[in-house]
Protein backbone atom coordinates (compact mmCIF):
# COMPACT_ATOMS: atom_id res chain seq x y z
CA UNK A 1 0.00 0.00 0.00
CA UNK A 2 2.97 2.29 0.56
CA UNK A 3 4.02 2.02 -3.09
CA UNK A 4 0.51 2.75 -4.38
CA UNK A 5 -0.23 5.46 -1.83
CA UNK A 6 -3.56 3.78 -1.13
CA UNK A 7 -5.07 2.99 2.28
CA UNK A 8 -6.59 -0.44 1.59
CA UNK A 9 -5.77 -3.59 -0.34
CA UNK A 10 -8.84 -3.09 -2.55
CA UNK A 11 -7.85 0.44 -3.58
CA UNK A 12 -4.24 -0.67 -4.11
CA UNK A 13 -5.52 -3.41 -6.44
CA UNK A 14 -7.56 -0.80 -8.32
CA UNK A 15 -4.55 1.53 -8.49
CA UNK A 16 -2.21 -1.09 -9.95
CA UNK A 17 -4.90 -2.51 -12.25
CA UNK A 18 -5.39 0.93 -13.79
CA UNK A 19 -1.67 1.69 -14.00
CA UNK A 20 0.70 0.70 -16.75
CA UNK A 21 2.64 -1.87 -14.74
CA UNK A 22 3.09 -5.12 -16.66
CA UNK A 23 2.11 -7.21 -13.64
CA UNK A 24 1.77 -6.95 -9.88
CA UNK A 25 1.60 -9.08 -6.76
CA UNK A 26 0.19 -7.75 -3.49
CA UNK A 27 0.65 -9.72 -0.29
CA UNK A 28 -0.93 -8.99 3.07
CA UNK A 29 0.65 -11.28 5.64
CA UNK A 30 -1.64 -14.24 6.40
CA UNK A 31 -4.44 -12.83 4.20
CA UNK A 32 -5.19 -13.35 0.51
CA UNK A 33 -2.70 -12.55 -2.23
CA UNK A 34 -3.73 -10.48 -5.24
CA UNK A 35 -1.95 -10.58 -8.60
CA UNK A 36 -2.51 -9.66 -12.22
CA UNK A 37 -0.52 -9.65 -15.44
CA UNK A 38 -1.11 -7.63 -18.58
CA UNK A 39 0.63 -10.27 -20.65
CA UNK A 40 4.18 -8.94 -20.91
CA UNK A 41 6.46 -11.22 -18.91
CA UNK A 42 3.75 -13.52 -17.55
CA UNK A 43 0.75 -14.84 -19.45
CA UNK A 44 -2.12 -12.35 -19.45
CA UNK A 45 -4.50 -12.85 -16.53
CA UNK A 46 -7.43 -11.17 -14.96
CA UNK A 47 -7.23 -10.37 -11.28
CA UNK A 48 -6.07 -13.41 -9.33
CA UNK A 49 -6.97 -13.78 -5.65
CA UNK A 50 -5.24 -16.63 -3.84
CA UNK A 51 -5.28 -17.79 -0.23
CA UNK A 52 -2.19 -18.55 1.78
CA UNK A 53 -1.19 -22.18 2.32
CA UNK A 54 -3.72 -24.32 4.20
CA UNK A 55 -0.95 -26.84 4.93
CA UNK A 56 1.22 -24.23 6.61
CA UNK A 57 -1.74 -22.97 8.65
CA UNK A 58 -2.78 -26.46 9.75
CA UNK A 59 0.79 -27.60 10.51
CA UNK A 60 1.33 -24.54 12.70
CA UNK A 61 -2.05 -24.95 14.42
CA UNK A 62 -1.61 -28.69 15.06
CA UNK A 63 2.09 -28.45 15.99
CA UNK A 64 2.62 -25.20 17.91
CA UNK A 65 6.12 -26.36 18.86
CA UNK A 66 7.11 -25.94 15.18
CA UNK A 67 6.13 -22.26 15.11
CA UNK A 68 8.90 -19.82 14.37
CA UNK A 69 8.03 -16.21 13.64
CA UNK A 70 7.11 -14.11 10.62
CA UNK A 71 10.55 -12.56 10.23
CA UNK A 72 11.61 -13.03 6.61
CA UNK A 73 8.27 -14.26 5.29
CA UNK A 74 8.10 -11.49 2.69
CA UNK A 75 11.73 -11.94 1.68
CA UNK A 76 11.24 -15.69 1.38
CA UNK A 77 8.03 -15.11 -0.62
CA UNK A 78 10.02 -12.93 -3.04
CA UNK A 79 12.77 -15.54 -3.16
CA UNK A 80 10.23 -18.20 -4.11
CA UNK A 81 8.93 -16.01 -6.94
CA UNK A 82 12.48 -15.42 -8.20
CA UNK A 83 13.29 -19.14 -7.95
CA UNK A 84 10.23 -19.92 -10.05
CA UNK A 85 11.09 -17.28 -12.64
CA UNK A 86 14.63 -18.64 -13.01
CA UNK A 87 13.33 -22.22 -13.23
CA UNK A 88 10.67 -21.32 -15.79
CA UNK A 89 13.12 -19.29 -17.90
CA UNK A 90 15.56 -22.20 -17.91
CA UNK A 91 12.87 -24.61 -19.16
CA UNK A 92 11.02 -22.40 -21.67
CA UNK A 93 12.28 -21.52 -25.10
CA UNK A 94 9.62 -18.88 -25.79
CA UNK A 95 6.26 -17.70 -24.55
CA UNK A 96 5.03 -16.17 -21.36
CA UNK A 97 5.76 -17.42 -17.87
CA UNK A 98 3.14 -18.91 -15.56
CA UNK A 99 2.12 -16.48 -12.81
CA UNK A 100 0.27 -19.13 -10.77
CA UNK A 101 3.38 -21.32 -10.80
CA UNK A 102 5.47 -18.39 -9.56
CA UNK A 103 2.91 -17.53 -6.88
CA UNK A 104 2.82 -21.14 -5.68
CA UNK A 105 6.57 -21.05 -5.01
CA UNK A 106 6.20 -17.67 -3.31
CA UNK A 107 3.43 -18.95 -1.03
CA UNK A 108 5.40 -22.10 -0.19
CA UNK A 109 8.64 -20.23 0.50
CA UNK A 110 6.97 -17.49 2.54
CA UNK A 111 4.99 -20.06 4.50
CA UNK A 112 8.10 -22.12 5.17
CA UNK A 113 9.67 -19.11 6.90
CA UNK A 114 6.93 -19.33 9.56
CA UNK A 115 8.64 -22.46 10.90
CA UNK A 116 11.92 -20.61 11.50
CA UNK A 117 12.94 -18.05 14.08
CA UNK A 118 14.64 -15.16 12.33
CA UNK A 119 13.71 -16.04 8.75
CA UNK A 120 16.95 -17.76 7.73
CA UNK A 121 17.01 -21.54 7.44
CA UNK A 122 20.40 -23.21 7.77
CA UNK A 123 20.43 -26.45 5.82
CA UNK A 124 21.87 -29.61 7.34
CA UNK A 125 22.50 -30.91 3.81
CA UNK A 126 22.50 -29.37 0.34
CA UNK A 127 19.02 -29.12 -1.16
CA UNK A 128 17.21 -29.73 2.12
CA UNK A 129 15.31 -26.42 2.06
CA UNK A 130 14.26 -26.89 -1.58
CA UNK A 131 12.96 -30.36 -0.77
CA UNK A 132 10.88 -29.07 2.16
CA UNK A 133 9.53 -26.09 0.21
CA UNK A 134 8.72 -28.36 -2.76
CA UNK A 135 6.38 -30.35 -0.53
CA UNK A 136 4.55 -27.17 0.51
CA UNK A 137 4.41 -25.96 -3.11
CA UNK A 138 2.86 -29.22 -4.34
CA UNK A 139 0.32 -29.15 -1.49
CA UNK A 140 -0.57 -25.56 -2.34
CA UNK A 141 -1.20 -26.44 -5.99
CA UNK A 142 -3.48 -29.27 -4.79
CA UNK A 143 -5.28 -26.76 -2.54
CA UNK A 144 -5.95 -24.59 -5.59
CA UNK A 145 -7.43 -27.57 -7.40
C-alpha positions in Angstrom: 0.0 0.0 0.0 3.0 2.3 0.6 4.0 2.0 -3.1 0.5 2.7 -4.4 -0.2 5.5 -1.8 -3.6 3.8 -1.1 -5.1 3.0 2.3 -6.6 -0.4 1.6 -5.8 -3.6 -0.3 -8.8 -3.1 -2.5 -7.9 0.4 -3.6 -4.2 -0.7 -4.1 -5.5 -3.4 -6.4 -7.6 -0.8 -8.3 -4.6 1.5 -8.5 -2.2 -1.1 -9.9 -4.9 -2.5 -12.3 -5.4 0.9 -13.8 -1.7 1.7 -14.0 0.7 0.7 -16.8 2.6 -1.9 -14.7 3.1 -5.1 -16.7 2.1 -7.2 -13.6 1.8 -7.0 -9.9 1.6 -9.1 -6.8 0.2 -7.8 -3.5 0.7 -9.7 -0.3 -0.9 -9.0 3.1 0.7 -11.3 5.6 -1.6 -14.2 6.4 -4.4 -12.8 4.2 -5.2 -13.4 0.5 -2.7 -12.5 -2.2 -3.7 -10.5 -5.2 -2.0 -10.6 -8.6 -2.5 -9.7 -12.2 -0.5 -9.7 -15.4 -1.1 -7.6 -18.6 0.6 -10.3 -20.6 4.2 -8.9 -20.9 6.5 -11.2 -18.9 3.7 -13.5 -17.5 0.8 -14.8 -19.4 -2.1 -12.4 -19.4 -4.5 -12.8 -16.5 -7.4 -11.2 -15.0 -7.2 -10.4 -11.3 -6.1 -13.4 -9.3 -7.0 -13.8 -5.6 -5.2 -16.6 -3.8 -5.3 -17.8 -0.2 -2.2 -18.6 1.8 -1.2 -22.2 2.3 -3.7 -24.3 4.2 -1.0 -26.8 4.9 1.2 -24.2 6.6 -1.7 -23.0 8.6 -2.8 -26.5 9.7 0.8 -27.6 10.5 1.3 -24.5 12.7 -2.0 -25.0 14.4 -1.6 -28.7 15.1 2.1 -28.5 16.0 2.6 -25.2 17.9 6.1 -26.4 18.9 7.1 -25.9 15.2 6.1 -22.3 15.1 8.9 -19.8 14.4 8.0 -16.2 13.6 7.1 -14.1 10.6 10.5 -12.6 10.2 11.6 -13.0 6.6 8.3 -14.3 5.3 8.1 -11.5 2.7 11.7 -11.9 1.7 11.2 -15.7 1.4 8.0 -15.1 -0.6 10.0 -12.9 -3.0 12.8 -15.5 -3.2 10.2 -18.2 -4.1 8.9 -16.0 -6.9 12.5 -15.4 -8.2 13.3 -19.1 -7.9 10.2 -19.9 -10.0 11.1 -17.3 -12.6 14.6 -18.6 -13.0 13.3 -22.2 -13.2 10.7 -21.3 -15.8 13.1 -19.3 -17.9 15.6 -22.2 -17.9 12.9 -24.6 -19.2 11.0 -22.4 -21.7 12.3 -21.5 -25.1 9.6 -18.9 -25.8 6.3 -17.7 -24.6 5.0 -16.2 -21.4 5.8 -17.4 -17.9 3.1 -18.9 -15.6 2.1 -16.5 -12.8 0.3 -19.1 -10.8 3.4 -21.3 -10.8 5.5 -18.4 -9.6 2.9 -17.5 -6.9 2.8 -21.1 -5.7 6.6 -21.0 -5.0 6.2 -17.7 -3.3 3.4 -18.9 -1.0 5.4 -22.1 -0.2 8.6 -20.2 0.5 7.0 -17.5 2.5 5.0 -20.1 4.5 8.1 -22.1 5.2 9.7 -19.1 6.9 6.9 -19.3 9.6 8.6 -22.5 10.9 11.9 -20.6 11.5 12.9 -18.1 14.1 14.6 -15.2 12.3 13.7 -16.0 8.7 17.0 -17.8 7.7 17.0 -21.5 7.4 20.4 -23.2 7.8 20.4 -26.5 5.8 21.9 -29.6 7.3 22.5 -30.9 3.8 22.5 -29.4 0.3 19.0 -29.1 -1.2 17.2 -29.7 2.1 15.3 -26.4 2.1 14.3 -26.9 -1.6 13.0 -30.4 -0.8 10.9 -29.1 2.2 9.5 -26.1 0.2 8.7 -28.4 -2.8 6.4 -30.4 -0.5 4.5 -27.2 0.5 4.4 -26.0 -3.1 2.9 -29.2 -4.3 0.3 -29.2 -1.5 -0.6 -25.6 -2.3 -1.2 -26.4 -6.0 -3.5 -29.3 -4.8 -5.3 -26.8 -2.5 -6.0 -24.6 -5.6 -7.4 -27.6 -7.4 
